[in-house]
Amino acid sequence: MKALQEQAEKLTLSSRAFYNDRFPVFAEHLTNMFGYDMVLPMNTGAEGVETALKLARKWGYEKKKIPIDEASSSKQLSTIILAMEIA
């Protein structure tokens, strides 16, 4: 119970929507540990999937030169397919 109380006094909820003094320390430690330029922590699997899809689309636009107007329907399709896979 003591450990819970100590943690709650430091940080109860971590979200990118709100500033807290612990996140910059965590982000710096993580980027140094892995040699990354930046980090983007996620709270849910849905956030991770959405970010992965955005990164994949950006890669397709930039590296494979897929025209953006030809790829817009893939957003809806990928969401439907992922929803079906999870269910």
C-alpha positions in Angstrom: 0.0 0.0 0.0 2.9 2.3 0.7 4.3 1.8 -2.7 1.0 2.6 -4.3 0.6 5.8 -2.3 4.2 6.9 -3.2 3.5 6.3 -6.9 0.2 8.1 -6.8 1.8 11.1 -5.2 4.3 11.2 -8.1 2.2 10.5 -11.2 -1.3 9.0 -11.4 -1.9 9.2 -15.2 0.5 9.7 -18.0 -0.9 11.1 -21.2 0.6 13.1 -24.1 -2.4 15.4 -23.8 -1.2 16.8 -20.4 2.3 17.9 -19.4 4.0 16.2 -16.5 7.5 16.6 -15.2 8.3 12.8 -15.5 7.8 12.4 -19.2 10.8 14.4 -20.4 13.1 12.4 -18.2 11.5 9.1 -19.5 11.7 10.2 -23.1 15.4 11.3 -22.8 16.3 8.0 -21.1 14.5 5.9 -23.8 16.0 7.8 -26.7 19.5 7.5 -25.2 19.0 3.8 -24.5 18.0 2.9 -28.0 19.7 5.7 -30.0 16.4 7.1 -31.3 15.9 10.8 -32.2 12.4 10.8 -30.5 9.8 8.5 -29.0 6.0 8.4 -29.2 4.6 6.3 -26.3 1.1 4.9 -26.8 -1.6 4.2 -24.1 -3.6 1.7 -26.2 -3.2 -0.8 -28.9 -5.6 1.3 -31.1 -3.2 4.2 -30.9 -0.4 1.9 -32.0 -2.3 0.5 -34.9 -3.4 4.0 -36.1 0.2 5.3 -35.9 1.5 2.2 -37.7 -1.0 2.7 -40.5 -0.1 6.4 -40.8 3.6 5.6 -41.0 2.9 2.9 -43.6 0.9 5.4 -45.7 3.6 8.0 -45.4 6.2 5.5 -46.5 4.1 4.6 -49.5 3.7 8.2 -50.5 7.3 9.1 -50.1 9.2 6.0 -51.0 6.9 4.2 -53.5 5.5 7.5 -54.9 1.9 6.3 -54.4 -0.3 9.4 -55.2 -2.2 10.5 -52.2 -5.6 10.7 -54.0 -5.3 7.0 -55.0 -4.7 5.8 -51.5 -7.5 7.5 -49.6 -9.9 4.5 -49.6 -7.2 2.4 -48.0 -7.8 4.2 -44.7 -11.4 2.9 -44.5 -10.6 -0.5 -45.8 -7.7 -1.1 -43.4 -9.9 0.0 -40.4 -12.6 -2.5 -41.5 -10.1 -5.3 -42.0 -8.5 -4.7 -38.6 -11.9 -4.6 -36.9 -12.8 -7.9 -38.5 -9.5 -9.5 -37.5 -9.9 -8.5 -33.8 -13.6 -9.6 -33.6 
